[in-house]
Amino acid sequence: MKIKNKPAYVYDIEVFKNVFHCTVFDTEKEELHKFECSIRKNNIEDMCKFFLYSDVYFVGYNNIHYDNPIVNYCIEYFSNSSYTYDRICESIFNLSKIITSEKDNTDKWKKWKYAKNFLTLDLLTMLFSQALRVSLKEMQVTMMYKNVQEFNCDWQAPLSQSEIDNMIAYNINDVMSTTELLKQCKEDIEIRVDIENNYGINCLSQDGVGTGVELLKYEYLKETGMKWWDLKDLRSPMDMVPLKDVILPIINFKHPVLKNLLTEMKSLTVPPGKDGWKKKFLLDNLVVSVGVGGIHSINDPEAIIPNEDELLLDSDVTSMYPSFIIKYKFVPPHLNKDIFVKIYEDKYKQRIAAKRAGRMLESETKKLLLNSVTGNYQNEYSWLYSPFAVMQIRMNGQLVLLMLCERLMELGATIIQINTDGVLYRIKKAKYDELQTVIKNFEELTQLGFETEAFDSFYQLAVNDYFGLQSNGKIKEKGSFITKVRRGKGLTPTIIPKAVIKYFLEGVKPKDYIKSCTDIKEFLMSEKTGKQWTVEYNNIQQQRTNRFYASTNGYFLYKWKMEKGKKQYQNMLTASGVTLLNNFDDLKENPKINYQYYINEANKIIAQFKNKQLSLF
């Protein structure tokens, strides 16, 4: 694989008091390069020259914050030295301790963090913002990588010579799993290369939101003629926000509950944090929660199937946050609103045009810019910081949805669910023409667009856990009913939501569907424990991240920690023994899957819907 026409070399290092190892994989030639510094050999100079003189991109996972500074340190001090292996290892180990203990304060090691000795790409910082980052082991799990491998040892102690080869095998496995991740990130890399080519912004190792902000900054500085130092410290902080100042004049209600809500809100001054203010109320038998954090209904398990004379519809605000920014100029007060909105609207239109024309690279680039804004309105370290602008979007978004609900109820509609930017409701078919008129008039009033999709059936456990059969035959999935493993999002058995969906939409019994499945990956789940826990399986200590399936011939998986001088055990899956499958090579020809466990779990979910339906009668 190449990045900007240069070969990609994937690498990872391991650091001990007495051993250092670096593995590099040439993705073009598919060759491994191994550099060791120990009592057995000392390849440190070779490694330094390899990084210095190879015209390639060195790719890692968390390498910007760990591997890169250590390699740069080695280049500075050990490229041409007479130090003994133990002196070198000790020096690297001491730096490693500083980095890991001072990871949020780089002053002591920034010299090597920001050194430019070689070209680099960090997949971790490219894929995730700081708050959402996950370990490489968790990525191995959700990538369905063949070997989820940890190296159990005391990382603060010297490594025995007999364990060096095992450590190297572990190091190689990390490199090869990172290589697999690199292949999966081809599109993400292409987007960033395109941005660099068109804007001169180096964002290879930057997450999507950060990249979007850089694009917006580029455009804003260009349009205003400002310099970065004029912009970078601008903020509009507010500890308390009077809601009457953010609510639009178009917001108005007839329904007594909603009128009272609006009156109350206009009397409040609230902190802008998500927990700043929240209120629950009853709207025609539906419990609704509004507040600084957003709007959502509180829903019990329910299967919704419209009658012959009914429609089941979901009406969403089209691009709610961008629309509010464009139509109402909800922009931080310290910025030029007209210029900001012009830039934002231009990029929005360009994105739509590119998407329709099939120019997906351009479309995704513009999407990064559009999606970066509102999150940074809440980021006190960003030049976009403005709690007031955030509250303008959030509060008016909620109130607009409630205005729509009011108009729908006037048509005789039953509101089923309200969430963030949309409303799910049931309405008589005879009212469809009136509904279209109402929505059209509402769009004119609010200056917002609405998209409506029809469902043949809808099944919700809660407001964010549901699936529905759309009238076009597609299945919409949310939360616990998502049937695809999402990279870095944890691993639960996909066979369970698939069985539930099959049951309700096709009448297939969970027992029949689950027992017919031959793909072991559908049954897999994982658990990650904190460093305070020790994991045991069959009385043997295990790694802290484990992938497994419920089995009829397996042992229980336990974790324990010391409390008051005693081991306190917890069973990590109480309903069944499990078989570990951290390495797919360990898979037996006929795995003893505990089908009954998965059947029971699917039936538990189904029962929640059935019990709810029965309770209605």
ABEGO torsion letter per residue (X at the ends): XBBGGBBBBBBBBBBBAABBBBBBBBAAAGBBBBBBBBAABBAAAAAAAAAAABBBBBBBBGAAAAAAAAAAAAAAAAABBABBAAAAAAAAAAAAAAAAAAAABAAAAAAAAABBABBBBBAAAAABBAAABBBAAAAAAAAGBABBBBBBBBAABBBBAAAAAAAAAAAAAAAAAAAAAAAAAAAAAAAAAAAAAAAGBBAAABBAAAAAAAAAAAAAAAAAGBBAAAAAABBBBBABBBAAAABBAABBBABAAAAAAAAAAAABBBBABAAABBBBBBBGGBBBBBEAAEBBBBBBBBBBBBBAABBBBBBBBBGAAAAAAAAAGBBBAABBAAAAAAAAAAAAAAAAAAAAAGBAAAAAAAAAAAAAAAAAAABAABAABBAAAAAAAAAAAAAAAAAAAAAAAAAGBBBABBBGABBBBBBBAAAAAAAAAAAAAAAAAAGBBBBBBBBABBBBABAABBBBBBAAGBBBBBEAABABBBBGAEBBBAAAAAAAAAAAAAGBBAAAAAAABABAAAABBBBBBBAABBBBBGGBBBBABBBBBBBAABBBBBBBBBBGGBBBBBBABAABBBBBBABAAABBABBBBBAAAAAAAAAAAAAAAAAAAAAAX
